Amino acid sequence: VIIVGAVIVLLIFLVVGWAVATEMFQQRTWRNRVRSGDTDIIGALIEEALNQWRRSRPPKELPSSLWAGVQGAQLVAVTAASATLSAAAEASFRTENGARTQVASALDESIALASKLIDMMLYDVPNLRLGSVRVDIYSTFAGADGTPVQQPIVSSTAHRAIADELPWESLTPAEILGRFETIYQAGEAGRPV
């Protein structure tokens, strides 16, 4: 009985050790391919992170509308040192005294979403350390014929050198985007232009 138990423990040890070693070598291979500038593996790592975020429940501290924007993000372009993402944001409303009231404009939501996506792309994608990230946030407008069309309302390019120095937790999303190359314009009543 002792010999059988020892053999079982040894087999479990070997299987777990093999699985850990295999994963370790795979992670090292990915990091080496990223360092060599392989855009296919960089794109694959970003897509895997995006898919993981799509399957995840929202963190407790994040509003569900913000997390929905993160889950809808799409990879547009990738280079050896940068990535471009696009996402969409709309105004948030709630019912107060029987009437729908705007809580946040599309621009407010877009600024928060751009800030969060930059943070996640720079720091939450395993085996990847991008030098810069560009995020374009779109919102829906009525076209000339009345059909809905999406237009960009926020575009921000963040560089790691600047991002690494930011006190992320103590800044608002607008202050974070203000430290990067960001383009947006608020029109009348805070509506995006």
C-alpha positions, 0 to 999 in steps of 0.5 A, spaced: 500 500 500 505 504 501 509 503 495 502 504 491 501 511 494 508 513 493 508 511 486 501 515 485 504 521 489 510 520 484 506 520 478 502 526 480 509 530 481 511 528 474 505 530 471 504 537 475 512 538 474 511 537 466 505 542 466 509 547 469 515 546 465 511 546 459 507 553 461 514 556 463 517 554 456 511 557 452 511 563 456 519 564 455 518 563 447 512 568 447 516 573 450 522 572 445 518 572 439 515 579 442 522 582 443 524 580 436 518 584 433 513 578 431 507 582 430 503 576 429 504 573 436 503 581 439 496 581 436 495 574 438 497 576 445 492 582 445 487 578 442 487 573 448 487 578 453 481 582 449 477 575 449 479 574 457 476 581 458 470 579 454 469 573 458 470 576 465 465 579 470 466 586 471 471 588 477 467 591 483 469 598 483 468 599 475 461 601 473 458 596 468 457 601 462 465 602 463 466 594 463 461 593 457 466 598 453 472 594 455 469 588 453 467 591 446 474 593 444 477 591 438 484 591 436 485 595 429 492 595 428 499 592 431 506 594 430 512 591 434 512 597 439 505 599 439 497 597 438 491 601 436 484 599 439 477 602 438 471 601 442 464 605 443 461 609 448 454 612 449 451 617 454 449 614 460 441 615 463 437 613 469 430 614 471 429 619 476 422 621 478 419 617 473 423 621 467 430 619 464 435 623 466 442 623 463 448 621 468 454 622 464 455 624 456 458 620 451 464 624 452 464 623 459 464 615 458 469 615 452 474 619 456 473 614 462 473 608 457 479 611 453 483 611 460 481 604 462 483 601 456 490 605 456 491 602 463 489 595 461 493 595 455 499 597 458 499 593 464 494 587 464 496 584 457 501 578 459 508 577 456 507 584 453 510 591 454 508 595 449 511 602 448 505 606 446 498 604 445 492 608 441 485 608 443 480 611 439 473 611 442 466 612 437 459 614 439 453 614 435 450 620 431 444 621 426 447 621 419 444 626 414 439 621 412 437 619 419 441 613 419 445 611 425 453 612 424 459 612 428 464 617 429 470 618 433 469 622 439 476 621 443 483 619 440 488 618 445 496 615 444 499 613 450 507 612 451 509 608 456 515 612 458 509 617 461 505 612 463 510 609 468 510 616 471 503 617 473 500 616 479 494 612 476 489 612 482 490 619 484 488 622 477 481 622 474 480 619 467 480 626 464 487 628 467 490 621 465 488 623 458 491 630 459 498 627 460 498 623 453 497 626 446 489 626 446 484 629 442 477 631 443 472 637 443 466 638 447 460 642 444 454 645 447 452 642 454 458 637 454 456 633 447 462 631 443 464 634 437 
